[in-house]
């Protein structure tokens, strides 16, 4: 038997959520295309976003006011933490393959933007609008997983695209490598110099952005044991 738990009403509209997602992801695209960010830095920012979602979720679990006896902060920390560690291993190798630099302008500043984006949502929606007053810890627990999965999928996709972009020395590029070469030429004609890795990262950001825009504010259903949870 299932026991559906209704999703807490979202006091902010989908337009606001979509706007925030688009703005942050477009900053990533602009950073690679126009501001000289190394492609690998964006993947590191994906990991930072993953961690910040986990921290925000832990706060929500600890402060959710419906069924507070069901809090499982230690279990969540271990469970989510394992995903973050695995994600970091793959992201670290891929990001340095693509090119990464630990600079203030290309890593620290955008990381702070990611922090501000998630902190604003926590302060204004969770605490300010009182969503925590009608949310269970389990609803808060499952909230970040769809976006976390997308971040992992983009990492796997990034590995596949980078491997597909390799060309043997002395041979003409074919397949994906040829497509990326033509795209680089097209951007060069517009006065924008971008590497093949940069184009791969732009594609990954667009995939992530599309998912976030399509799912912003929409209910997500999870079944855990004999209970079904619906979250936004």
N, C-alpha and C positions, 0 to 999 in steps of 0.2 A: 504494500500500500504506500502511495506517495503522499507527501504532505507539502503541497505547494506553498511557498512563502512569497508574498507579493513583493515586487520591487519597490524600493523607496522612490517616491516621486522626485523627479529632478527639477529643481527650482530654476534652472537655467535652460534656455532653449538649445535646440540642436545647432542653430546658427552660430551661437557663441562658441560651442565646442568645435564645430567645423572650422570656424575662423581661427581659433587658437592653433589647431592642428595644421592648417594650411600655412599660417604665418611662420611657425617654427620650422616646418619642413622646407619652405621656400627660402628661409635663411640658410639652411644647409645647402640647397642647390646654388644659391647665389655665392656662398662661400667658396664652393668648388669652381664655379664657372668664372667668377669675376674678382674674388678677393684673394685668390692664391692659396686657399686651404689645400693641404695635401689630402688626397682621396681617403687614405686610411684614417684620418682624423674623424671623419664622419662616422665610420664604424665604431670608433672608440666612443663617440657621443651617443650612438645607439646603446652601447653598454651602460654608459652613465645614466641614460634615461631608464634603462631597465632597473638599475639599482635604486634610483629615486622613486620609481613606481613601487618597489618593494618596501622602502622606508615609509612612504606615504600610506601604504596598505597596512603596515604594522601599527601605525598611529591610529588608523581607522578601526582596526581590530580591538585595540586597547580602549577606545573611546566610544564604540558603538553601544547604544543604551538599551536595545531590545535583546532580551535573552543574554545578559552579560555573563551568565554562568557558563556559556558555551565558548568562551574565548580560548584560543589555542595559539598564543603568540610564539611559544618556543617551537611548536611543530611547524608553523608557517615559516619562521626564520630559517629552520633547517631545510625545509622542503624548497622554498624559494631560493635560499642561498646556494643550494647545490646546482640549480639551474643557472644561477648567475656565474658561478665558478666555471662551469662547463662552457657557458657562453663566452666568458673572458678568454679562455684558452684558444678557442677557434678565432675569435675576433682579433686577439693580439697577433697571432701569426699572420692572418689575412691582412690586417691593417699595415703591418710593417712590410709585407710584400707589395702592397699598393703604394706605400710611402706614407710615413707618419712623422709629425714633428710636435714636440711638446713645447709649444710657444703660447704666449699670453693671448695674442690676437686670434690664433687659429684653433686653440683648444680650451684655454681657461675661460675666455669671454663667452664663447658659445655654450660651454658647460654651465656657466652661471645663468645663461638665458634658459636653458633646460630646467635648472633648479627653480628659477622664478616662475616658469610656466606651471610646474607641478605644485609649488608652494601656494601659488595664487588659487589654484583649484581647491586645494585642501582647506585654505583659510576661508575663501568666499562661499564655497558650496557645502563642504562637510561641516564646518563650524558656523560660519556666518549665516547660512540658510537653514541650518538645523537638520540636515539630512541624517546626522548621527542619531537623532531622536527617534527615527523610524527605520533603523537599519540593524540587522543582526550581525554579529561577528562573522558568521559563515558567509553572509552576503558580501561583506567587506573582503573576506579571505579570497573569494574566487574572482573578484573584480578585475585584477590586473592580468589574469592569465591569457585572455584572447590577444591583448597587445603584446605580451611577452612572447607568445608563440610566433606572432608575426615578426618580431625582431629576430628570433632564432631562424625562421624561414628565410628572411632576407640574408642572413649570414650564410646559410647553405647555398642559396641562389648566387650570392657573391662568389663563393668558391667555384661553383660551376661555370659562371661567366668568365672568371679570370682564367680558369684552366682552358676554356674554349677559345680565349683570345690569344693563346700562345701560338707562335709561328716558328717553325724550324729556321735556323740561320741559312741565309742564301735562298730561301723559298718565298714565293709571292704569298701574301696573306690570303687565306680562303675562309669561307664560312663566316663565323662571328668576327674573326680578326679582320676580314675584309670589310664587313659592315662598320666596325668601329673605326677603321682607317678612313672610310668615306665620310663618316660623321665628323671625325676630327678635321678633315679637309673643309667640310661645310662650315664648321664653327670657325676655322681659321679665316675663311672668306668673310666672316662677320667681325673679324678682329678679336676673336676669343680663342686663346690657346688652351687646349685641354688634353690631358692624357687619356689613353684607353681606360686606365683605372678610374679616372675621373668620370668618364661616361658611364662606366659600370655603376659607380656609386650614385650618380644622378638617377639612373634607372631604379636602383634599390630604394632611393628616397621617394620616387614617384609611386612605387608599389606600396610602400608604407603609408604614404599620404592618402592614397586612394582607399586603403583599408580603413584608416582612421576616419575619413570623411563619410564612408558608407555606414560605419557602425556607431558613429557618435550619437549618443542618446538613445540608441535602440536596445531593447531588452535582449539579454543573453541567458539561455537556460542551461543549467547544469544539473546532473543527477549524481548524487553521492549517496551510496547505500540505498536506503529506502526513501530518501528525501529529494525533492526537486526544488532547486533554487532559481529564482529569476532575478537578475541584476541588470543594472544599466551601466 
